[in-house]
Amino acid sequence: MFRKALIAIVLVASVFAFSTQFKRTIEDKIVVQHDGSAIITRTEYVPASDLSKVYIQHRDALRERETADEAFANFYDEISKGYFFLYRSAPGFGDNDVKFKIEGNGNVTSTISMKVTGLISESKEHPGSYQFSSKNFSEEKIMLKYLEDLIDGKAFETAFLGSSKNSLLTTKTTTIVLPEGSEIIDLLSPHGEKPSKDWSIDLGGGTKFKASLDLEKNTITLKEEIITGGGAPKNLMNKDNEELMAKLRDYVAYIAVFNNEKIAGRLSQPEPYFFKEDYSGSWNFGISHNFSTQFAYQTLSVEPGLNVSFTFGTSLLWEHQWKKVSWWKYKYVLKKFQTTVSLSPSLTPYIEVSSGAALSKTWEKNITTKTKWITFWVSCVPVTLVMEVKFDAKAEAGISGVIGFTASTTLSANTTLTVKYENGWSKNVNYSANYSGLQFDADAKVNAWAKGSLPLTLSAYVYYVAGPFVQFVPWLKGETNASAGSSTQVGYKVTAGFNVNGGVHMAGWLKDLCDGVPSVSYTFWNKSWTIANSTLTF
């Protein structure tokens, strides 16, 4: 019931005509020890809204036996990566360190307790002193990965928002308590000439960053207000966006130098993080189902059906391209977005026909829908992906007299369908298909034909609004010819095949970065066979 409600809520949220501002609050407290290790307590609060329901869905994924291990591994990876970007060390925590509190009205509070090493080091500018730094990137590669992570996170956030009218306000307070006996003596900048205590960035489309830094004895307090707007990030899309990239690099970047006579001995070392080259994700959904429906009109009855078994796989990937402008300054370009759908179905379509008179008719009906909900984490936002297979049935028939006949066969295919954006849309198709096991039976020498089409619409939509979709249509047609054969024979013909079409629905920043193209659709391939063309003796 909850999942059905979530579908409706998220879908409605994407089409509301009035503006909605979602909110979340993050409190990050980092208590540093004398060896440079620290205890981190991250508390995130999301008031009751469509967004809090996504957090609840994520909580459920962490608790469900079938999804818990994969969901936690992804969650751990994304959270630890975020801290590594800031402090050059990846924290550790287990599933027991993650707590959720869900109030009756839908407010969600999550708390993570973490341990991290290597947060302080000796100061080169002030020998004998120590330093704590934020976004002091040791390599350009790490800085570029940070920018990619930020943009990827915003791409998913804007997909959730679904409209330029909506926004997400994130209020974050980070408190760093340096070791007892510390006294801050200087503030430096990791990348620029002058240190800053205030930052402000406008990416366009309503997305803005604002932060301020306060230093007092042994405490660093950083307050941030980040608004994610649903509109196109025009400043990010600007061809001359290298200065914006530099601002994002320098945002909340600082080095706090401090004295502490109690620090002695060897400092703990940072924990490294290992990166994937580009954002990518892949998911699978197994289907085994038998469905049929009976269409009737006067004395004519046609029942198309399908026995189906397959695994529906989908993947998303996008690559970032960086053009170096000057020392640690880069221009951002989205190089490629790609989505792939793969399936190897075994399908047995069948059709049963009975008629007591000369009749003709066509029908169409939705039968049922199967869904699999997947929750994963990108950057600092939970993402809900809905893999859905929708089963439909279509039938048409033309009968010249009284007859009943049945037909069935087994069709199979091995299919990979890829849609790619790289300086425009393109598609790539790989498939093989065959048939086996014909059955046909008729009880009268009458001219008749009937065709059953059994579309499977497969989609993998992020927040139910954006992603790949494919309609895979197996069909079967049986025909009898009264003029063929002797008086005790009827000619018959059975044909069958596939029609496959689909594409990508786009939303949010990803749509904007792909030249604003909202969606693309293709006919991937058509395949048909004459399975039999013979006579049947009564």
N, C-alpha and C positions, 0 to 999 in steps of 0.2 A: 504493500500500500504506500509506504514512504517513497519508494522509487517512482511509482506512478505520479505521486504528488510532486516530486522533484522535477520530473519531466515537464509537467504543466507549468510549474513555477518558473523554471529557467527559460522555457520557451516564451512565456508571457513577458518575462523581464526583458527579453531581447526586442520586443516590438512595442513596448509602452510608448505612447506619444509624448508623455511628459517626462521630465528629467528625474533621475533617481541618483542620489549620492550614497554609495555604500561606504561603510566606515570600518576601520580596524585600528587597534592600539597595541603597540609592542613595547614592552619594558624589558630592557637588556641590562642585567647587572653582572659585572665582571670583577671578582675579588681576586687580586693578584697576590701570590705568596712571594717570599724572599728568594726563592730559587727560580722565579719567572713562571712557574705553573699558576693555574688559576681555576676557580670554580665559576662557571657561567650559569646563570639562571635566566632563561628566556620565557617571558610570559606574554601570551598573545590573546587579546580579547576581541571578539567579533560579536556585535549586538545582533539580535534576531533579524534576519533578512534572508534574501536568496543566497547571499554569500555565505552566511553561517551554515546553511544547509549543505554547501559543498564541503565545508570543514567537517560536518557531521558524517558525510559520506566517506571522507578520508579516514575519520576515526573508525568507522565500521570496517573499512578495508584493512586497517591495522589489527582488527580483532578477529576477522573471519579466518578460519583455519586454512582455506584454500588460497587466500590472497595475502596473509599476514607477512610471510617471509619476504616476498617480492616487494610488497608495499613498504615495509620497513627499510629494506636495503636501499630503495630509491630515495625515501625520505631522509635517511641518514646521510646518503651521498650528497644530496642537494643542500641540506642544512650545513654540513661540515664544509662544503665547498664555499658557501657564503662567508663563513668565518675565516677560512683560509685567505680569501681575497682581502679581507680587512686586516688580518693580524699575522699573516704568513705562517699559520699553524692550524692544522685541522683538529678540532676537538673530537672526543670520543664520548659516546653514550649508548645505552642499551634500551631495549623496548620497555623495560621497567622504569626507565628514567623519563618516560613521556606520559604525562597525565592529562586527562580531559575532564572538564566539568561542564555539563550541559544542563542549563536551567530549564524549567518547565516552559518558559515563554520562548525558548530557542536561542538564548544567549550562549555563546561558546567561549570557554577559557581553556587554553592549552598551555602547559608548562613543561619545559625541557630542562633537565639538570645535566650539565656537561662538565667534563674536565679537559683541560688543554695545557700544553707545555710550551716553553720557549717564547713567552710574550715580552720579556724584557731582554735587552742586550747592553753591552758597554757602549758608551757614546764616543764616537770618533771626534766630534766637534768639541766636546768637553771631557778630556781625559780624566778618569777617576769618577766620572758620573755615569748614569745609566739612562736608558731611553725606552719609552713605550711609543709605538708608532701605529698609525692606521693608513692602509693603502700605500705602504712603502714598498712598491713592487720591486722585487729583486731582478726580474727579467721583463723585457718588453712582451714576451709571449704571454706571461701571466696577466699583464695589464690588458692585452687584447682579449684574453679569455674572460676577464672581468666584464669588459664592455659587451662581449657577446652574451654573457649570462644576463646582464641587465636588460638588454634588448629582447632576448628570448622571453624573459619573465613578463615584460610589458606586452609582448605579442599575445601571450595567453590571457593576461588580465584584460586587455581590450577585447579579446574574443568573448570573454565572459560578459563584459559591459554591453556588447551587442549593438550599441548605438552611440553616435557622437553626442547625444543628449545626456548620457549617463557618465558617472565618474566614480572613482574610488579614492577616498581620503585615508592615507596611512599616517598615523601619528606615532613616532618612535622616539623613545628616550633611552639613551645608552649611558650608564654610569660605570666608570672604571675607577675602582678603589685601588690605588697603588700600595705596595707593601707598607706595613706600619713603620713609621719613622721617615717616610719619604717627604721631600719638599721639592715641588716643581720650580725650576730655575730658568727655563727657556722654552720657547716654542719655535719649531723649525718647520719648513715645508719640504716634503720629499722630492717634489718635482719642479717647483717654481722658485723664484728668487725671494719672494716675500711670503712669510707665513700668513695664514688667514684664519679668522675666527667666525667668519660668516660666508655662506655660499648661497647662490641663487642661480638656477638654470631653468630655461624654458625650452622644451623640445617641440612646442607647437601642438595644436589640437587639444589644448587643455591639460597637457602633461607638464607638471612643474615640480622642481625640487627646491627646497629651502631648508637651511640648517644653520645652527649657531653653536659655538663652543664656549664653555665656561671652565676656567681652571681655578681651583682653590686648594692650597696646601697639597694634599695627596689625592685629590679627587678630580677627575675629568668628567664633565657632564656635556653630552651632545644631544641636542634636541632637533628633530627633523620633522618636516611636514612634506609629504609627497602626495601629490594629486596625480592620479592616472586618468586622463581624459580619453573618451572613446573616439575622438576625432583623429584625423590624419596627422602624424608627427612631421609637420612641414619643415621644421628646422633640421630635423634628422634626415629628411629626404633631400634637403638642399644639396646641390652638387658641390658647394663649398662648405662642407660640414666639418672640416678638420678642427676648427676652433671649438666647435661644440664637443667634439670627441675629447679635446684637451680639457675642457671644463668638467666633463664627466669623470675623466681620470683624476682631476684634482679635487673633486667633490668629497668633502669630509676627510681629506688627506692631511695628516699632520704628524709631527714628531714632538713628543713632550719629553724634555730632558729633566732629570731629577737627581737629587742627591739622596743617599741613604747609607748611613754608616753601618747598619745592621746586615747589609748584604755581604756575604762572605762565601768563598768556595765557588764551585763550578755551577754555572747557570744551566738550567734544563734547556734542551734543544727543541726547536719547532718540529712538528709532525708534518711531513709533506703530503700533498694531495696529487693524485694522478688524473689527468684530464683526458676526456674524449676529444677527438678532433673537431667535431661539429655536433650540433644538436641532432639527435635521432631517437626514435622510439619505435618499437614494433610490438604487436599484440595479436593474439589468436582467440578464436571463438569456435568451438566444435558444435556441429549441428547434426542431429540424427532425428528424422521426423517423417511421419506419414500423414499426408493430408489429402482430402478430397471434398468435393461438394457436388450436390445434385441440383441441376437446373431442370426445370419442368415448364412446359407450355402445352396446354391442352393434352393430347395423347403422346406428345414428344418428351422424352426424358434423356438427358445427356449428363453423364457423371465423369468429369475429368479428375484425375488424381495423380499423386506423385509420391514415390518413396525416395527420400533424399538422405544422403550422408556425405558430409564434407567438413573440412576445417577452413574457416574463413580467416585469412591473415591480412593484416594491414600494417603499413609503416609510414612514418613521417620523417622527413629529413630536410634541414636547410643549412646551407653553407654561407659563411660570412667572408667577404673579401676586404682586405685592408691595403690601401695604397699609402706608402710612407711619404709624408710631406717634409718632415724635418725631424730633429732629435726628439724621439718619443712622441711624435705627433703623427696621427694617421687619419685618413679619410675612410668612412664606412660605406660599404656597398653590399647589398644583399646579392650574393653570387647566384645561388640556386635554391629553389624550393621544389621538393619532389615528394610524391606520395605514390605508394604501390599497394595494389590489392592482389592477393594471390589466393587461389582455391583449386582443389582437385576433386570435383564432385563426382559421385556415383549417383545417377538419377534413373529412376524407372518410371517414366510417364505412362499412364494408361487411360483408356477412354471406354466407357460402356454406354451403349445407345439402345433405346427401344422406342418404337414409334408405331402408332395404330392408324396412321393416315399420312397423306402427303402434307408435310409441314416444313417450314424453315424458320430459324431463329438464331439470335446471337445474345450472349450474356457476358457479364463481367462482375467479379465480386472479390473483396478482400476476405481472406480466410483467417489468418492469425499473424501475430508478430512475436518473434523471439528476441530477447535482448540480453546483453552482458554488459554490466557496468564496471568500468576500470577507473581507479583513482591513482594518480601519480603526482609528483611534486616537480615543478620547474622553477628554479631560482627560489623565490620566497612566496610562491603561490600554489595552492592545491588545484589540481586540474581534474575534471571529470570527463571521461571519454565514454560514449555510449556506442557499443557495437550492436547493430540491429539487423535482423533479417526479417523482411516482410514477405509473407506468402500471399500470392493472389492467384486467381483462376479466371480464365477466359475460355469461352466455348462458342462454337458456331456449327450449325448443321443444316443440311438440306436433304430431305427424304421424299421419295416419290411414291411410297406405299408402306405396307406393313412389314417391319423388319426389326431385328435386333442384332447387333454385332458388338464385338469387343476387340480391342487391339492393345498391345503393350510391347515395350522393348526396353533395353537398358542402354543409356547413354553415359559416356564418361568423358572427362576433359581434364587437362592439366594446363592451368591458365595463370599467367602473370601479366597484369595490366599496370603500366606506370604512366603517370601524368607528371610532367616536369615543367617548371618555369625557369628559364634561363635566357634572358633577352627575348622573352615571348614564350607562349605555351607550345608544348609538343607532347606526343604520346609515343609509347613503345609497347608492343604487344607480342607476347610469346604464348603459343598455345598448341596443343595437339588434342584431337578428339576422335572418338570412335563409337561404334554401337555393337550390340550383341543381343541374342536371345529373343527373337521375334515370336509373338503369339498373336494369332488372328482367328476369329470364328464368326460366322454369320449364319442365320437361320432362314433366309429367304432370298429369292432371286429378284432383287429390286435395285434400282439406281439410288444410291445413297452416299453421303459423305458427312464426316464430322471431324472437327479439329479442336483439340484442346491445347491452349497455351497456358503455361504455369509459371508466371514471372516470380523470380526471387529478387527482391531489391535489398542489396547489402549496403550498409553505410557505417561509417565510423566518425561520428561527429563530436568534436570537442564542445562541451557545454550545450550539446544538442543544436549547434548553429553552424559549425564549419568543419569540413573534412571531406574525405573521398566517398563516393557513392558509385555503385555499379548495379545495373539491372541485368540479371542473367536469366534468359527466357528459353527454357526448353519447350518444344512443342511436338505434337504427334497428330498425324492426320490419317484416317482410314477411309477408303472409298470402295464401293462395290459397283459393278457394271453388269446390268441385267442382260445385255446383248452379247456378252462374251461367254464362250463355252457352250455346252450342250444344254438340254432342258433340265438336267440335274446339276448343273454347274453355274457358278457365278464368278465373274472376274473380280479380282480385288487388287488393291494397291495400297501400300503403307509407306508414308514418307515421314521423316522426323528431322529435327535439327535444333540448333541454338541460334539465338540472336543476343548479342552482348553490347550494351551501351553504358555510358557513365561518364564521370568526370570529377570535378572538385568544386565544392562550395567554399567561398572565402569570406572571412570576416575579420574586423579589427586591423591591427597594424600590419599583419601579414598581407592582407589584401592591398593595403596602401603601398607597401614596399614592393609589391609585384605590379607596379604601374597602375594601381587602382582597379585592376580587373576583378570584378566580383566573383565570377565563376567561369567554368569552361565545361563543355560537354561534347562527347564524341560517340560515334558508333564504332566500337572496337573491332568487331568481326561478326560475320554471319556464316553459318555452316549448315548444310542440309544433305540428306541422303535419301535415295529411293531404296528402302530396305527390302521391299518385296513388290513384285508385279507378276501375278500368277492367277491361277484359277482354284476355286474351292469346290469340292464335290460334296453334295449333301448325302 
